[in-house]
């Protein structure tokens, strides 16, 4: 199978982004908050550009899915969610600020 250079570049970037994810942060006590872990996922996707386009959108969906899987629903206006991801990409906010924002804009989901 012949793979394009863009495909190979995307595959390599995806692997690199996954290496930075919080595989063991909770186990080793670096972070105990679901919101901290969600922020790490989002930041890794935004900062490592695993895709040619759409990294911030994908990062937001990854954060949203992670929170849903862990009993929370992100309930923020679309413009606010886009703004925090743009600020993260620009280096104006860090993971801690994103974590706080996620906590403020999430609600528990009844299971």
C-alpha positions in Angstrom: 0.0 0.0 0.0 1.3 3.4 -1.0 0.9 6.1 1.6 1.1 9.8 1.0 3.6 12.0 2.8 0.7 13.8 4.4 -0.6 10.5 5.8 2.7 9.5 7.2 3.2 13.0 8.7 -0.2 12.8 10.4 0.4 9.3 11.7 3.8 10.4 13.2 2.2 13.5 14.8 -0.7 11.5 16.2 1.8 9.0 17.8 3.8 11.9 19.3 0.6 13.6 20.7 -0.5 10.3 22.3 2.8 9.9 24.2 2.0 13.1 26.1 -1.4 12.0 27.3 -2.1 11.4 31.0 -1.7 7.6 30.9 -0.5 7.4 34.5 -1.0 10.8 35.9 -3.9 9.8 38.1 -2.2 6.6 39.3 1.0 8.3 40.2 -0.8 11.2 42.0 0.3 14.0 39.7 -3.4 14.8 39.2 -6.5 13.5 40.8 -9.1 15.7 39.0 -11.1 14.5 36.0 -10.9 18.1 34.8 -7.1 18.2 35.1 -6.9 15.0 33.0 -9.4 16.3 30.4 -7.2 19.5 30.2 -4.1 17.4 29.6 -5.8 15.6 26.7 -7.0 18.8 25.2 -3.6 20.6 25.5 -1.8 17.6 24.0 -4.0 17.6 20.9 -3.8 21.4 20.5 0.0 21.7 21.0 1.1 18.7 19.0 -0.9 19.2 15.8 -1.6 15.6 15.0 -3.7 16.6 12.0 -3.1 19.0 9.2 -6.3 20.9 10.0 -8.9 20.9 12.8 -6.7 20.2 15.8 -8.5 22.6 18.1 -11.9 21.2 17.1 -10.8 17.7 17.6 -9.2 18.6 20.9 -12.5 20.1 22.1 -14.4 16.9 21.1 -11.8 14.7 22.8 -12.3 16.8 26.0 -16.0 16.6 25.7 -16.0 12.8 25.1 -13.6 12.3 28.0 -15.8 14.2 30.4 -18.9 12.4 29.2 -17.2 9.0 29.7 -16.4 10.1 33.3 -19.8 11.3 34.3 -19.8 15.0 33.3 -21.3 17.0 30.4 -19.6 20.2 29.1 -22.2 22.9 29.0 -20.6 26.0 27.6 -21.7 28.3 24.8 -20.0 27.4 21.6 -18.3 30.8 21.3 -16.8 30.3 24.8 -15.6 26.8 24.1 -14.0 28.0 20.8 -12.4 30.9 22.7 -10.8 28.8 25.4 -9.3 26.5 22.7 -8.0 29.4 20.7 -6.5 30.9 23.9 -4.9 27.5 24.6 -3.4 27.3 21.1 -2.1 30.8 21.4 -0.4 30.1 24.7 -2.6 32.6 26.6 -3.9 29.9 29.0 -2.3 26.7 30.3 -3.7 23.3 31.4 -4.6 24.6 34.9 -6.7 27.4 33.5 -8.4 25.1 31.1 -9.0 22.6 33.9 -10.7 25.4 36.0 -12.7 26.5 33.0 -13.9 22.9 32.4 -14.9 22.5 36.0 -16.9 25.7 35.9 -18.7 24.7 32.7 -19.4 21.1 33.4 -22.3 19.4 35.1 -22.6 15.9 36.5 -24.6 13.5 34.4 -27.1 11.1 36.0 -26.2 7.5 35.2 
